[in-house]
Amino acid sequence: MLAVIEQVTQVERDWREAPLKSLIERLVRDHRSWRAKDFPLIEHLFDRIEDTAGSMQTSGLLSLRRAFYRLRAEMEGHMSREEHVLFPAIVDAESHAITGSAGPRPGFGSMQNPITMMEDDHDHEDRFLTVMRDAAHGYQLPEGADENLRTLFEALQALEAAMHAHTRIESSILFARALQLSGKKSGS
């Protein structure tokens, strides 16, 4: 566990100095991986578990699946807003700060506005992750769980860990640096 904490600390330290554009490219790679790999895999696993009923009580499985689909829908909107609104504005602000030029003011006003929306999204996503964890009884496998359920729980736990790490990097590094950058730009 200590090694994992050290790795996270090193990653965060590295991103505190890297260009924001590079950090954003890394975050977008996470988004693409979730869309192309993780979400479809988890959906497939849910389908396979339904075909091999008996691994988990139907009501618990239904609650878990419903929470996952709500999380996925929330994430799709969140990722789209970041990729099409906030991230380009941050890259633009960084570019103008590097050249010393004054860029156009974003249509959303202060950088704080979309960041506040993204932080609210993070809170919603965290609630869905909690509902999923509760529906899966902390991802404790029931006695006699089949391999499909085992794989599903592992995939959901990995997604949750990745999302928490991703959110931490966004909130404590990207958003903080973007706000600092926008403060310098506006003369604050």
N, C-alpha and C positions, 0 to 999 in steps of 0.2 A: 504493500500500500504506500509506503514511504517513497518508493521509486516512482510511482504514478504521480504523487504530489510534486516531486522534484521535476518530473517531465513537464507537468502543467505549468509550474513556475517558470521553467526555462522557456517554454513556448510563449508565455505571456511577456517575459522579459524581452525576447527577440522581437515581438510585435510592437513593443513600445517605441522602438526606434525605426522600424521599417516604414517605407512609404505607405501611406494609407491606401493607395491604389493596389499595392501588393497584398495588403491585408484583405481588402475587399475581394480581390480575385480568389483568395483562399476561401473566404466565406461563401462566395458563389459556387466554388467547387463542392462545398458541403451541400448546398442547395441542390445542385445537379445530381449528386450521389443519392440524396434522399429521394428525389423524384424518379431517377432512373433505376435505382437498385433497391434501396431499403423499403420504400412504400410498396412497390409491387411484390417484393418477396414476402412481406408481412401479410399483404392481402392474399397471396397464394397460400400461405400457411393457414390462414383462417379458413379458406375454402377446403383445404385438405383435412383440417380438424373436424369440420362439419361432416365430412365424408366418413370419418372414423369416430363417430360419436362415442361418448363414454369416457373420454379422457378428462373431462371437466364438466361440471354441471352446466346444463344448457343456459340457465339464467345468467351465470357468471360469465360464460363465454359470450353471450349476447351483449352484456354490459361492456365487456372488454372490447369487443369488436365495434360497438357503437362509439365508445370513447375514442378508439383509434381513428375511425372515420371522421369524427368531429375534429380531432387534432389535425389530421391530414388536410381537411378543408381549411381550417384556420391557418395552417402553415402555408398552404398554396397562396392564399391572399397575402399573408405576411411577406413571404419571399418575393412575390411579385412587386409589392409596394417598395420593398428594399431595393430590388434590382432595377426598377424603372423610375423611382423617384429619389429616395434618400441616397443610395450609393452614388449615382451620377452627380448629385449635388455635392457630395463630399469630395469626390475626385475633382470636380470643377473648382471647388473652393481651395483644395490643396494646390492645384495647378496655378491658380491665380496668386496664391500666397508665395509660391516659389518664384514666379516671375515678377512679383511686386505690383501686379496690375489689379485693378478693381473690376471684378466680374459683375455680371448682372445679378440683381437680387432675385433669389428664387421665388417662384410664385407662391410658395407656402410661407413666406416671411422668414422668421428666425429659424435657424437650424434646430432650435429646441422643439419646435412644433412637431415635425415628423419623428424626432427622436422620442418624444413623449408618447406618441402613438405606438411606436415600435416597442417601447417598454411596457405599455399596456398590453400589447399583443403577447409579449413574453410572459406576463402574469396569467393571461388566459391559457396559453400553451402549458404553463406549469400546472394549472388546475386540471387540464385534460390528462397530463402525465400522472398526476396524483390519482385521478379517477381510475385510470388504467391500472396503476399499481394496486389500488384498493380492490378492484374487480378481480385481479389475479392473486389476491391475498399475499401481496409482497413478492410475487413471482415465486412463491413456494409451490413446487410441483405436488399435485395430489398423488397419493399412493397409486401405483400402477399406471402413471402417466406414460403415454406413448411418445415415440420419438418426434412426432409432429408438434406436440404440445411443448416438449422440451426445446425444440428448435425455435418455436414461436416465442417462448419466454426469453430465450437468449437473444433473439433479434430485437424484441421490445426493450429489454434491458440495455442492449448496446445502443439502440436509437435514443433512449432516454439519456444515457451518459453522454453521447455525442451532442445532443441538443443542449444539455446543461453546459458543456464545455464551450460550445458555439455561442450560446447566450452570454456566458461570462466574458468571452473575448469581445463580443459586440458591446456589451454594456460597460465593462470596466476599461476597455482599451479604445475601441473604435469610436464609440459615442463620446467618451471623455475627450479624446483627441480632436474629434470633429467640432465639439463645442468650444474647445480651447482655440482652435483654428478660426472658427467663425467669430469668436470674441476679439481676436487679434485683428481680423479683417474689418470688423465694424468699429475698431478703436476702443473697445471696452477695456 
